[in-house]
Amino acid sequence: MSIQKEYLKKKGRCKVTFHIPPERVDGAVSVHVVGEFNGWDEEATPMSRGKDGGFSATVQLEPGGEYQFRYLVDGCVWENDWEADRYVPTPFGNSENCVVVV
């Protein structure tokens, strides 16, 4: 998995691309990136399947912030990005949210 950040000076935003490799989503039909930046809406940010079988999506975020997120695979399996900037506990059981800092 990887997170790429590109700061857009003219727009005052940061373009963040989330990528989850095929081995983490073996046989998945759909993957969404779900987080604070989209109101935790499970359908708001679908990821596109790449030629390698992995999935990616790009969002624009306001710099100077931290945003929690996770990946939702096939609408039922939550995955973390092990290359996130940090992790925080969730209020939902024994799990953590990923954090991207921009």
N, C-alpha and C positions, 0 to 999 in steps of 0.2 A: 504494500500500500504506500501511497505517497500523497503529499500535499504540496502543491506548488503555489507560490505567491508572486504576483506581479503587481507592483504599485503603479497606479495610473495617476501621474502628477496633475494632468489637466482636469481630471474628473474628481480628484480627491477621494478616490476609492482604491480598494485592493481587489484585484481579480484573483480568486482562490479556486484552484482546480483540485478536486478530490478524485482519487483513483484507487480502485480496489482490484487487485489482480485476480486472474481466473482461478487460481488454486484456492482462494478464499471463498469463492462463490461457485464452486463446482456444480454445473448443471442449472444454475439459477436462471429463471425466466426474467425477473425484474429486480432491480436494486434502486433504492432511493436514499439520498442523503437527507437526514432529518435533524433539525436542530433549532436553536434559538433564532437564527436568521430567517427561518421560514415558519415561525410560530409552532414548531414541532408538528407541522402538518405532514402526515405520512405520504401524501400524494403530491405535494407541492414541487418537489425537486427530483424528478426521475433522472437516473443516470443512463447514459447511452452505452451500449455494448460496443467495444472496440474490436478490431480485427484479431487481437490476441485472446479474446474471450473475456477480458476484464471489463469493468464498467468505469465511466468517469462522468463528472458533471462540474460545471464552473458557475460560481456565484460571485457577485460583487459585494464586498463588505466595506463598512466604514473603518478606516484605520484608527488605531488607538483603542481597540476593543478586544475582548475575548469572547468567543462564541462556542458554546457546548454543542456537540453533535454526535450522532451515531449513524451507522448504515442499517437499513432495513431490507433484508433479502427475502424476496417472494412474499412480502407482507406479513411474515411471521417470525423470522430469525433476526435478532439484533447482533451486529458485529461492530467491533471497535477498530479504529485505525491505530496500529501499533507504532506509527510514526508521528502521532499527534504531538503537539507542543507540551501538553500535560494532560492529566486526568483528574476528575473529581467524582466523589461518590454520588450516586443517585439516591433519591428517596424511595426507590422502587426495588427493594431487596438487596441482594449481594451483587451489585454491578457498579460500573463506573461509566461516566460520559467522557468522551474525548473533548479536548479543548484546542481550538486553533486561535493563535494570538496574531493579530494583524496591526 
